[in-house]
């Protein structure tokens, strides 16, 4: 077995590979850029080598630096993780030239599957179902219109080398093809250096289901069941699960056998994934093959009991697979949520910054957190905004989903914005729980954006009880001021709790808690200053994140933050006479919607602007965001300059 391997990656996947290598008794080498000098993967590895500046193009994407690090440390093999160099054909070829093993598939398989046009031809030849379409090269827009008309609308135009949702356009008519074909070519050239485009039938109400394959260098290839990845936003996966609630055993066998046939056609070894688009009638078609480990591989590990990273290492060393297809069994259910640094309340704008608090739920039976960050670290503008992956397991799908809700309630992150509320809302959504999902789920269920998960009456009652209990604890501490207030005082026992439009009368005593004269069986402990309350309402656990506010608390649980006003009952009756503070009018300001770099400012003082006119461009997470005027106005003042790094809600200019 290898004595030392280098991980040519960063973040959670680097930590993930290091853990398995340590379990196998293999020494590890980490590589890092300037931004990652104190990152967890650097601390975990036995050795670490600095490979350059923060931008990936100057560090993690330079194969020569990875090879130099291998020679410097004596690493015999490289695991590429995913992203960066993992699917670049030249990388394993360069490693081979330097007698370094690549923990992944052969270069010919990467090349064959990396070209979407050639991979579809190969799939068709191997007997794999492919989406009806034109898989040859397209000459020009007129040719594209002719092809689309022959296939039948709607069609999808895709860049041949595309991925991650880039270089894709949906066309419902000839007009859409004429408007979008050249733009798709330009996106492909700009993002991937390849302007070839193919056109295929667009499957309506589609599901995205993928098959995990595993092969060795002795010609053995098996499939390890499927994963459902239909919950996506802008073609990026958000939730994955295994198995799929839609797939029956006969369908699984057909998909698996076709995935194996395709793998064998390119002499595939190592872990790989064959992605399929599935129709409502259970028809399925080949999309692409990812010749690497997938982000969502842990859900397959949970239901098969296999460590896929360990199998990749053993295959790369030349060992045979330890099991045959007949040995593969799928047990229970697993769900994975991707925790991203993005703000779902602001249309999922990317968020960066220091992790002032990072406290994931503790690993326990059925709960796993894969991450590569630590409290005090920074979510950088240079890399993918994923903070962690939360993976849960249960004997049934609902058990795995409910474990997600409970674990998300206990996931504490302060600093950058994050999508935990949104993930919790997805897990509670009745349509998701029923398994009635397609790739259009998020667009259909949240057409106007996300504003927090709705709370049931039972949850509001429980939160009122918790808020009154916490308020009593604060009042109890306040009365213990060195006995300077004379005789021992008693904290209030009667409270009025307001949550949104809900107003409830709560009584707290040694006998228990009454909310609107209904008994709430609350069992918990709370000390002022705690940020997380672990409670039980009867037999049901309820975890609530809590923060003190001026006249109450902010309570976060089950996919929403509730601003709670808590007043002693004898004071609450006078609250109606208090004048409400009118929020300031911010409509005259252009505010920066996320932390980022001001890369363009299109106006100056005195300019007249019209509604919809571009005023500035802010870059964050490698994406440019155009900020437009919301009304006709005149620029009164400019508060920022091109090249400035801006915080969220920073004033860029004032209008009048």
C-alpha positions as CSV (number, residue, x, y, z in Angstrom):
1,X,0.0,0.0,0.0
2,X,1.1,3.6,-0.5
3,X,3.0,5.0,2.4
4,X,2.4,8.7,1.6
5,X,-0.2,10.5,-0.6
6,X,-0.7,14.1,-1.4
7,X,-4.2,15.7,-1.6
8,X,-4.3,18.2,-4.4
9,X,-7.3,20.1,-3.0
10,X,-8.5,22.1,-0.1
11,X,-11.5,22.5,2.3
12,X,-13.8,19.8,3.3
13,X,-12.8,17.3,0.6
14,X,-9.1,17.5,1.6
15,X,-10.1,16.9,5.2
16,X,-12.3,14.0,4.1
17,X,-9.5,12.3,2.2
18,X,-7.0,12.9,5.0
19,X,-9.3,11.1,7.5
20,X,-9.5,8.0,5.4
21,X,-5.8,8.0,4.7
22,X,-5.1,8.2,8.5
23,X,-7.5,5.4,9.1
24,X,-5.5,3.3,6.6
25,X,-2.2,4.2,8.2
26,X,-1.1,6.3,5.2
27,X,0.9,9.6,5.7
28,X,-0.6,12.6,4.1
29,X,0.6,15.8,2.5
30,X,-1.5,18.9,2.2
31,X,-1.0,21.8,-0.2
32,X,-2.2,25.3,0.5
33,X,-2.4,28.8,-1.0
34,X,-1.9,32.1,0.9
35,X,-5.6,32.2,1.9
36,X,-5.4,28.7,3.3
37,X,-2.2,29.0,5.4
38,X,-4.1,28.2,8.7
39,X,-6.9,26.1,7.2
40,X,-8.0,22.8,8.9
41,X,-6.7,20.5,6.1
42,X,-3.2,22.0,6.6
43,X,-3.4,21.3,10.4
44,X,-4.7,17.7,9.8
45,X,-2.0,16.5,7.4
46,X,1.4,15.2,8.4
47,X,3.1,17.7,6.1
48,X,2.0,20.8,4.2
49,X,3.5,22.6,1.2
50,X,2.8,26.2,0.2
51,X,2.0,26.4,-3.5
52,X,1.3,30.0,-4.2
53,X,-1.1,33.0,-4.0
54,X,-4.7,32.8,-3.1
55,X,-6.3,32.7,-6.6
56,X,-6.7,29.1,-7.7
57,X,-5.3,29.8,-11.1
58,X,-2.0,30.7,-9.4
59,X,-2.0,27.8,-6.9
60,X,-4.3,24.8,-6.9
61,X,-4.7,24.7,-10.7
62,X,-1.0,24.6,-11.5
63,X,0.0,20.9,-12.0
64,X,3.7,21.6,-11.9
65,X,3.5,23.0,-8.4
66,X,1.6,19.8,-7.2
67,X,4.2,17.6,-8.8
68,X,7.0,19.6,-7.2
69,X,5.3,19.2,-3.8
70,X,5.2,15.4,-4.4
71,X,8.9,15.3,-5.2
72,X,9.7,17.5,-2.2
73,X,7.8,15.3,0.3
74,X,8.2,11.9,-1.4
75,X,4.4,11.4,-1.9
76,X,3.8,8.4,-4.1
77,X,0.3,9.2,-5.2
78,X,-2.1,12.2,-5.6
79,X,-5.8,12.3,-4.7
80,X,-7.4,15.2,-6.6
81,X,-10.7,15.5,-4.7
82,X,-13.3,17.2,-6.9
83,X,-13.0,20.5,-8.9
84,X,-9.6,22.0,-9.6
85,X,-7.4,19.4,-11.5
86,X,-9.7,16.4,-10.9
87,X,-11.0,16.1,-14.4
88,X,-8.1,17.6,-16.4
89,X,-6.7,14.9,-18.7
90,X,-3.2,16.3,-18.7
91,X,-2.9,16.0,-14.9
92,X,-2.7,12.2,-14.6
93,X,-0.6,12.1,-17.7
94,X,2.0,14.5,-16.1
95,X,1.9,12.5,-12.9
96,X,2.6,9.3,-14.8
97,X,5.6,10.9,-16.5
98,X,6.9,11.5,-13.0
99,X,6.2,8.0,-11.7
100,X,3.4,9.4,-9.3
101,X,0.2,7.4,-9.1
102,X,-3.2,9.2,-9.8
103,X,-6.0,8.2,-7.4
104,X,-8.7,8.4,-10.1
105,X,-9.6,7.0,-13.5
106,X,-7.3,6.7,-16.5
107,X,-6.7,9.8,-18.7
108,X,-8.5,8.2,-21.7
109,X,-11.7,7.9,-19.7
110,X,-11.5,11.5,-18.4
111,X,-11.0,12.7,-22.0
112,X,-13.8,10.6,-23.4
113,X,-16.3,11.6,-20.8
114,X,-15.2,15.3,-20.5
115,X,-16.4,16.1,-24.0
116,X,-20.2,16.2,-23.9
117,X,-20.6,15.5,-27.6
118,X,-18.1,12.6,-27.8
119,X,-19.4,11.1,-24.5
120,X,-23.0,11.0,-25.9
121,X,-21.7,9.2,-29.0
122,X,-19.9,6.7,-26.8
123,X,-22.9,6.2,-24.6
124,X,-25.1,5.6,-27.7
125,X,-22.6,3.1,-29.0
126,X,-22.5,1.3,-25.6
127,X,-26.3,0.9,-25.6
128,X,-27.0,3.6,-23.1
129,X,-30.2,5.6,-23.5
130,X,-29.5,9.2,-24.6
131,X,-31.7,12.2,-24.8
132,X,-33.1,12.7,-28.4
133,X,-31.1,15.4,-30.0
134,X,-28.3,16.4,-32.3
135,X,-24.9,15.3,-31.0
136,X,-22.7,16.5,-33.9
137,X,-21.3,19.9,-34.3
138,X,-23.6,22.8,-35.3
139,X,-22.4,25.2,-38.1
140,X,-24.4,28.3,-37.3
141,X,-27.7,29.8,-36.0
142,X,-29.6,28.7,-39.1
143,X,-28.3,25.2,-38.7
144,X,-29.3,25.3,-35.0
145,X,-32.9,26.5,-35.9
146,X,-33.2,23.6,-38.4
147,X,-32.0,21.0,-35.8
148,X,-34.2,22.4,-33.0
149,X,-37.3,22.3,-35.3
150,X,-36.5,18.6,-36.1
151,X,-36.2,17.6,-32.5
152,X,-39.3,19.5,-31.4
153,X,-39.5,22.2,-28.8
154,X,-38.6,22.7,-26.0
155,X,-34.9,22.1,-26.5
156,X,-31.8,22.8,-24.5
157,X,-28.7,24.3,-26.0
158,X,-25.5,23.3,-24.1
159,X,-21.8,24.1,-24.4
160,X,-20.0,20.9,-25.1
161,X,-17.4,21.5,-22.4
162,X,-19.9,23.1,-20.0
163,X,-20.7,22.3,-16.4
164,X,-22.0,23.8,-13.2
165,X,-25.0,25.3,-15.0
166,X,-22.8,27.5,-17.3
167,X,-23.3,27.5,-21.1
168,X,-26.9,26.3,-21.0
169,X,-30.0,27.9,-22.5
170,X,-33.5,26.7,-22.8
171,X,-35.4,27.4,-26.0
172,X,-39.2,27.2,-26.2
173,X,-39.4,28.5,-29.8
174,X,-37.3,29.4,-32.9
175,X,-37.0,33.0,-31.6
176,X,-35.3,31.6,-28.4
177,X,-32.8,29.7,-30.5
178,X,-32.0,32.7,-32.7
179,X,-31.5,34.9,-29.6
180,X,-29.6,32.3,-27.5
181,X,-27.4,30.2,-29.8
182,X,-24.5,32.6,-30.3
183,X,-24.7,33.6,-26.6
184,X,-24.3,29.9,-25.6
185,X,-21.3,29.7,-27.9
186,X,-19.7,32.8,-26.3
187,X,-20.3,31.5,-22.8
188,X,-18.7,28.1,-23.7
189,X,-15.7,29.9,-25.1
190,X,-15.3,32.3,-22.2
191,X,-15.8,29.7,-19.5
192,X,-14.2,26.6,-21.0
193,X,-12.2,27.6,-24.0
194,X,-14.6,25.6,-26.3
195,X,-17.4,27.2,-28.3
196,X,-19.0,24.0,-29.6
197,X,-22.7,23.6,-28.8
198,X,-25.1,20.7,-29.0
199,X,-28.9,20.7,-28.9
200,X,-31.1,18.1,-27.2
201,X,-34.7,17.6,-26.3
202,X,-35.6,19.2,-23.0
203,X,-37.4,16.8,-20.7
204,X,-40.2,18.5,-18.8
205,X,-40.9,17.8,-15.1
206,X,-37.4,16.1,-15.0
207,X,-35.6,14.4,-12.2
208,X,-31.9,14.3,-11.8
209,X,-30.7,10.8,-10.8
210,X,-27.2,9.5,-10.9
211,X,-25.6,6.1,-10.6
212,X,-22.4,5.6,-8.5
213,X,-20.0,3.2,-10.2
214,X,-16.8,1.7,-8.9
215,X,-14.2,-0.2,-11.0
216,X,-10.7,-1.7,-10.6
217,X,-7.8,-2.2,-12.9
218,X,-8.7,-5.8,-13.5
219,X,-11.8,-5.1,-15.5
220,X,-14.3,-5.3,-12.7
221,X,-17.0,-2.6,-12.5
222,X,-20.0,-2.5,-10.2
223,X,-22.8,0.0,-9.5
224,X,-23.7,1.1,-6.0
225,X,-27.3,2.2,-6.4
226,X,-28.5,5.7,-7.2
227,X,-28.7,9.1,-5.8
228,X,-31.5,11.6,-6.3
229,X,-30.2,15.2,-6.9
230,X,-33.3,16.9,-8.2
231,X,-33.4,19.7,-5.6
232,X,-31.3,22.2,-7.5
233,X,-31.0,26.0,-7.7
234,X,-29.6,27.5,-10.9
235,X,-28.5,24.0,-12.0
236,X,-26.5,23.6,-8.7
237,X,-27.4,20.7,-6.4
238,X,-28.6,21.7,-3.0
239,X,-30.0,18.4,-1.5
240,X,-29.0,14.8,-2.4
241,X,-30.4,11.5,-1.1
242,X,-29.9,7.8,-1.6
243,X,-31.7,5.9,-2.6
244,X,-34.2,7.8,-4.8
245,X,-37.9,7.8,-3.7
246,X,-38.8,7.4,-7.4
247,X,-36.7,4.5,-8.5
248,X,-37.9,0.9,-8.2
249,X,-35.6,-2.2,-8.2
250,X,-36.2,-3.0,-11.9
251,X,-35.4,0.6,-12.9
252,X,-32.3,0.6,-10.6
253,X,-31.1,-2.5,-12.3
254,X,-31.5,-1.1,-15.8
255,X,-29.8,2.2,-15.0
256,X,-27.0,0.5,-13.1
257,X,-26.3,-2.0,-16.0
258,X,-26.2,0.8,-18.5
259,X,-23.8,2.8,-16.3
260,X,-21.5,-0.2,-16.0
261,X,-21.6,-0.8,-19.8
262,X,-20.6,2.8,-20.4
263,X,-17.8,2.5,-17.8
264,X,-16.5,-0.7,-19.4
265,X,-16.6,1.0,-22.8
266,X,-13.8,3.4,-21.7
267,X,-11.9,0.9,-19.5
268,X,-13.0,2.9,-16.4
269,X,-11.5,2.3,-13.0
270,X,-11.9,4.2,-9.6
271,X,-15.1,5.9,-8.5
272,X,-17.3,7.7,-11.0
273,X,-20.8,8.8,-11.5
274,X,-23.1,8.5,-14.5
275,X,-25.7,11.3,-14.4
276,X,-29.2,10.7,-15.9
277,X,-32.2,12.8,-16.6
278,X,-35.4,10.9,-15.7
279,X,-38.9,11.6,-17.0
280,X,-42.2,11.3,-15.1
281,X,-42.9,8.1,-17.1
282,X,-39.6,6.5,-15.7
283,X,-37.8,6.9,-19.0
284,X,-34.1,7.8,-18.4
285,X,-31.4,9.3,-20.5
286,X,-27.6,9.8,-20.2
287,X,-26.5,13.3,-19.3
288,X,-22.8,13.0,-18.6
289,X,-20.3,11.0,-16.6
290,X,-18.3,12.7,-13.8
291,X,-14.9,11.0,-13.7
292,X,-14.2,11.8,-10.1
293,X,-15.6,11.6,-6.6
294,X,-18.8,13.5,-6.2
295,X,-19.6,16.1,-3.5
296,X,-22.6,13.9,-2.5
297,X,-20.7,10.6,-2.2
298,X,-21.4,10.3,1.6
299,X,-25.1,9.3,1.1
300,X,-23.9,6.3,-0.9
301,X,-21.4,5.4,1.8
302,X,-24.1,5.5,4.4
303,X,-26.5,3.1,2.6
304,X,-23.7,0.7,1.3
305,X,-21.3,0.7,4.3
306,X,-18.4,1.4,1.9
307,X,-15.7,4.0,2.2
308,X,-15.4,5.3,-1.4
309,X,-12.2,7.2,-0.8
310,X,-10.6,4.0,0.6
311,X,-11.7,2.0,-2.4
312,X,-10.3,4.7,-4.7
313,X,-6.9,4.4,-3.0
314,X,-6.9,0.6,-3.1
315,X,-7.9,0.6,-6.8
316,X,-5.1,3.1,-7.6
317,X,-2.6,0.8,-5.8
318,X,-3.8,-2.1,-8.0
319,X,-6.0,-4.1,-5.7
320,X,-9.2,-5.8,-6.9
321,X,-12.6,-4.7,-5.7
322,X,-13.5,-6.5,-2.4
323,X,-17.0,-7.2,-3.6
324,X,-19.1,-8.2,-6.6
325,X,-22.4,-6.8,-7.8
326,X,-24.3,-9.5,-5.9
327,X,-22.6,-8.4,-2.7
328,X,-24.0,-4.8,-3.0
329,X,-26.8,-4.2,-0.6
330,X,-28.7,-0.9,0.0
331,X,-29.8,-0.4,3.6
332,X,-31.8,2.5,5.0
333,X,-31.9,6.1,3.7
334,X,-29.4,9.0,3.7
335,X,-29.9,12.7,3.0
336,X,-27.2,15.4,2.4
337,X,-27.6,19.1,2.6
338,X,-25.0,21.6,1.4
339,X,-24.5,24.5,3.8
340,X,-23.4,27.4,1.7
341,X,-22.2,31.0,2.5
342,X,-25.1,32.7,0.8
343,X,-28.1,34.7,2.0
344,X,-31.5,33.1,1.0
345,X,-33.3,36.2,2.2
346,X,-31.5,38.3,-0.4
347,X,-32.0,36.1,-3.4
348,X,-29.1,33.8,-2.4
349,X,-26.5,36.5,-2.8
350,X,-23.0,35.1,-2.0
351,X,-21.7,36.0,1.4
352,X,-18.1,36.1,2.7
353,X,-16.4,37.0,5.9
354,X,-15.0,35.6,9.1
355,X,-16.8,32.7,10.9
356,X,-17.2,34.5,14.2
357,X,-19.0,31.4,15.5
358,X,-18.9,28.0,13.9
359,X,-20.5,25.2,16.0
360,X,-21.8,22.3,13.9
361,X,-24.0,19.6,15.5
362,X,-21.9,16.9,17.2
363,X,-21.4,13.7,15.2
364,X,-23.7,11.0,16.6
365,X,-25.6,8.0,15.3
366,X,-27.1,9.0,12.0
367,X,-25.5,12.4,11.8
368,X,-22.3,13.3,10.0
369,X,-20.7,16.7,9.2
370,X,-18.0,16.9,6.5
371,X,-16.4,20.4,6.7
372,X,-13.1,22.1,6.2
373,X,-13.5,25.3,8.2
374,X,-13.1,26.3,11.8
375,X,-14.3,29.0,14.1
376,X,-12.3,32.2,13.5
377,X,-11.5,31.1,9.9
378,X,-12.7,33.0,6.8
379,X,-15.0,32.2,4.0
380,X,-12.9,33.5,1.2
381,X,-13.9,35.2,-2.1
382,X,-11.4,33.0,-3.9
383,X,-13.1,29.6,-3.6
384,X,-16.5,27.8,-3.6
385,X,-18.8,29.1,-0.9
386,X,-19.7,25.7,0.6
387,X,-19.1,25.7,4.4
388,X,-20.0,22.2,5.2
389,X,-22.1,19.1,4.2
390,X,-24.6,17.8,6.7
391,X,-25.4,14.1,6.1
392,X,-28.0,12.1,8.0
393,X,-29.1,8.5,8.0
394,X,-32.2,6.7,9.1
395,X,-34.0,3.4,8.6
396,X,-36.6,5.3,6.6
397,X,-36.5,8.4,4.4
398,X,-38.7,10.4,6.9
399,X,-36.4,9.4,9.7
400,X,-33.3,10.7,7.8
401,X,-35.2,13.9,6.9
402,X,-36.3,14.5,10.5
403,X,-32.7,14.1,11.6
404,X,-31.7,16.8,9.1
405,X,-34.3,19.2,10.7
406,X,-33.0,18.5,14.2
407,X,-29.4,18.8,13.2
408,X,-30.0,22.0,11.3
409,X,-31.7,23.5,14.3
410,X,-28.4,22.9,16.2
411,X,-26.1,24.2,13.5
412,X,-24.7,27.6,14.7
413,X,-23.0,29.9,12.3
414,X,-22.4,33.7,12.9
415,X,-20.5,35.9,10.5
416,X,-21.3,35.3,6.8
417,X,-24.9,34.7,5.7
418,X,-25.8,31.1,5.3
419,X,-28.7,28.9,3.9
420,X,-29.5,26.8,7.0
421,X,-33.0,28.3,7.3
422,X,-33.7,27.5,3.6
423,X,-32.4,23.9,4.0
424,X,-34.7,23.4,7.0
425,X,-37.7,24.8,5.1
426,X,-37.0,22.3,2.3
427,X,-36.8,19.4,4.8
428,X,-40.2,20.4,6.2
429,X,-41.9,21.0,2.9
430,X,-44.8,18.6,2.4
431,X,-44.1,18.0,-1.3
432,X,-40.4,17.2,-0.6
433,X,-41.4,14.8,2.2
434,X,-43.8,13.0,-0.1
435,X,-40.9,12.6,-2.6
436,X,-42.9,14.5,-5.4
437,X,-39.9,16.4,-6.6
438,X,-38.3,17.6,-9.9
439,X,-35.4,19.8,-10.9
440,X,-38.0,22.7,-11.0
441,X,-39.0,22.2,-7.3
442,X,-37.3,25.4,-5.9
443,X,-38.4,27.6,-8.8
444,X,-42.0,26.3,-8.5
445,X,-42.3,26.4,-4.7
446,X,-40.4,29.7,-4.0
447,X,-41.2,31.8,-7.1
448,X,-41.0,35.1,-5.1
449,X,-37.9,34.1,-3.1
450,X,-37.5,32.8,0.4
451,X,-38.9,34.6,3.5
452,X,-38.5,31.9,6.1
453,X,-40.4,28.7,6.8
454,X,-43.9,29.2,8.2
455,X,-44.4,28.3,11.8
456,X,-47.3,26.1,13.1
457,X,-49.5,27.1,16.0
458,X,-47.8,24.4,18.1
459,X,-44.4,25.7,17.3
460,X,-45.4,29.3,18.2
461,X,-46.8,28.1,21.5
462,X,-43.5,26.2,22.3
463,X,-41.5,29.3,21.4
464,X,-43.6,31.5,23.6
465,X,-43.0,29.1,26.5
466,X,-39.2,29.1,25.8
467,X,-39.1,32.9,25.5
468,X,-40.9,33.4,28.8
469,X,-38.7,30.8,30.5
470,X,-35.6,32.6,29.2
471,X,-37.0,36.0,30.3
472,X,-37.6,34.6,33.8
473,X,-34.0,33.5,33.9
474,X,-32.7,37.0,32.9
475,X,-35.0,38.6,35.5
476,X,-33.9,36.2,38.1
477,X,-30.2,37.1,37.4
478,X,-31.0,40.8,37.3
479,X,-32.4,40.8,40.9
480,X,-29.2,39.3,42.3
481,X,-27.2,42.5,42.3
482,X,-25.2,42.1,45.5
483,X,-28.4,42.4,47.6
484,X,-28.3,46.2,47.1
485,X,-32.0,46.3,46.3
486,X,-33.0,45.3,49.8
487,X,-35.0,42.2,50.4
488,X,-34.9,39.3,48.0
489,X,-37.1,40.2,45.0
490,X,-39.1,37.8,42.9
491,X,-38.9,37.8,39.1
492,X,-42.2,38.3,37.2
493,X,-44.2,35.1,36.7
494,X,-46.7,36.5,34.2
495,X,-45.5,37.5,30.8
496,X,-46.9,38.7,27.5
497,X,-45.1,37.2,24.5
498,X,-45.5,38.7,21.0
499,X,-44.2,36.7,18.0
500,X,-45.2,38.5,14.8
501,X,-49.0,38.9,14.9
502,X,-49.4,36.2,17.6
503,X,-49.8,37.5,21.2
504,X,-49.8,35.0,24.0
505,X,-50.1,35.2,27.8
506,X,-47.6,33.0,29.5
507,X,-47.4,32.0,33.2
508,X,-44.2,30.5,34.6
509,X,-44.2,28.8,38.0
510,X,-42.6,25.8,39.8
511,X,-45.7,23.8,38.7
512,X,-45.0,24.4,35.0
513,X,-45.7,26.7,32.1
514,X,-49.1,27.8,30.8
515,X,-49.5,29.4,27.4
516,X,-52.9,31.0,27.1
517,X,-54.0,28.7,29.9
518,X,-52.8,25.6,28.0
519,X,-50.1,23.5,29.7
520,X,-46.8,23.2,27.8
521,X,-44.6,20.3,28.9
522,X,-41.3,22.1,28.6
523,X,-38.1,20.5,29.8
524,X,-34.9,22.5,29.3
525,X,-32.0,24.4,31.0
526,X,-31.0,27.9,30.1
527,X,-28.4,30.3,31.5
528,X,-28.3,33.9,30.3
529,X,-25.6,34.0,27.6
530,X,-26.4,30.6,26.2
531,X,-26.7,30.7,22.4
532,X,-28.5,27.3,22.0
533,X,-31.4,25.9,24.0
534,X,-31.8,22.1,23.8
535,X,-35.4,21.5,24.9
536,X,-38.0,18.8,25.0
537,X,-41.7,19.6,24.4
538,X,-43.2,16.4,25.9
539,X,-41.3,13.6,24.2
540,X,-40.3,15.7,21.2
541,X,-36.8,17.4,21.1
542,X,-36.7,21.0,20.0
543,X,-33.4,22.9,19.6
544,X,-33.6,26.7,19.4
545,X,-30.8,29.2,18.8
546,X,-31.3,32.3,21.0
547,X,-30.0,35.8,21.0
548,X,-31.0,38.6,23.4
549,X,-32.5,41.7,21.9
550,X,-33.6,45.1,23.5
551,X,-37.1,43.8,24.6
552,X,-36.9,40.1,24.0
553,X,-35.1,37.5,21.9
554,X,-34.4,36.4,18.4
555,X,-35.3,32.7,18.3
556,X,-34.2,30.6,15.4
557,X,-35.5,27.1,14.7
558,X,-37.3,25.1,12.0
559,X,-36.1,27.4,9.1
560,X,-36.9,30.9,10.4
561,X,-35.8,33.5,12.9
562,X,-38.6,34.9,15.1
563,X,-38.3,38.3,16.7
564,X,-40.0,37.8,20.0
565,X,-41.1,40.7,22.3
566,X,-41.3,39.6,25.9
567,X,-42.8,41.9,28.6
568,X,-44.0,41.4,32.1
569,X,-47.8,41.3,32.0
570,X,-48.2,44.4,34.2
571,X,-46.0,46.4,31.8
572,X,-47.3,45.0,28.5
573,X,-50.7,46.7,29.0
574,X,-48.9,50.1,28.7
575,X,-46.9,49.1,25.5
576,X,-49.8,50.1,23.3
577,X,-49.1,53.7,24.2
578,X,-45.5,53.5,23.0
579,X,-44.8,55.3,19.7
580,X,-43.4,53.0,17.1
581,X,-40.0,53.9,15.7
582,X,-40.4,54.6,11.9
583,X,-37.6,52.9,9.9
584,X,-35.4,55.2,7.9
585,X,-36.1,55.7,4.2
586,X,-33.3,53.9,2.4
587,X,-34.8,54.1,-1.0
588,X,-32.6,57.1,-1.9
589,X,-29.4,55.2,-1.4
590,X,-27.8,52.6,-3.6
591,X,-26.6,50.0,-1.1
592,X,-24.1,47.1,-1.7
593,X,-26.2,43.9,-1.4
594,X,-23.3,41.7,-0.4
595,X,-19.6,42.0,0.6
596,X,-17.7,42.5,-2.6
597,X,-15.4,44.5,-4.9
598,X,-16.8,47.6,-6.7
599,X,-15.5,46.9,-10.2
600,X,-17.5,49.5,-12.1
601,X,-19.3,52.8,-11.3
602,X,-21.3,54.1,-14.2
603,X,-22.5,57.5,-12.9
604,X,-21.2,60.6,-11.3
605,X,-22.6,63.4,-9.2
606,X,-25.3,65.4,-11.1
607,X,-26.1,62.6,-13.5
608,X,-29.8,61.9,-14.2
609,X,-30.7,58.2,-14.0
610,X,-33.7,56.3,-15.1
611,X,-35.4,53.3,-13.5
612,X,-33.6,50.1,-14.5
613,X,-30.4,51.9,-15.5
614,X,-27.2,50.1,-14.4
615,X,-25.4,52.2,-11.8
616,X,-22.6,50.0,-10.5
617,X,-21.2,46.5,-10.7
618,X,-20.1,44.5,-7.6
619,X,-18.1,41.3,-7.9
620,X,-18.4,38.6,-5.3
621,X,-17.5,34.9,-5.4
622,X,-16.3,35.4,-9.0
623,X,-19.7,36.6,-10.1
624,X,-20.5,40.1,-11.3
625,X,-23.8,41.6,-9.9
626,X,-25.3,44.6,-11.7
627,X,-26.9,47.2,-9.4
628,X,-29.7,49.2,-11.1
629,X,-31.7,52.3,-10.3
630,X,-35.1,51.6,-8.8
631,X,-36.6,54.9,-9.8
632,X,-35.9,58.1,-11.9
633,X,-33.6,60.4,-9.9
634,X,-30.4,62.5,-9.9
635,X,-27.1,61.4,-8.3
636,X,-26.6,63.6,-5.3
637,X,-23.4,62.1,-3.9
638,X,-21.0,59.2,-4.6
639,X,-19.7,57.5,-1.4
640,X,-17.4,54.8,-3.0
641,X,-14.8,54.5,-5.7
642,X,-14.1,51.8,-8.2
643,X,-11.8,49.3,-6.7
644,X,-13.2,49.7,-3.1
645,X,-13.9,46.6,-1.1
646,X,-17.4,47.1,0.3
647,X,-19.3,45.6,3.2
648,X,-22.9,44.5,3.0
649,X,-25.3,47.5,3.0
650,X,-22.4,49.9,2.4
651,X,-23.6,53.1,0.8
652,X,-22.4,53.4,-2.8
653,X,-24.2,56.6,-3.8
654,X,-27.2,58.8,-2.8
655,X,-30.0,59.8,-5.1
656,X,-32.4,62.8,-5.0
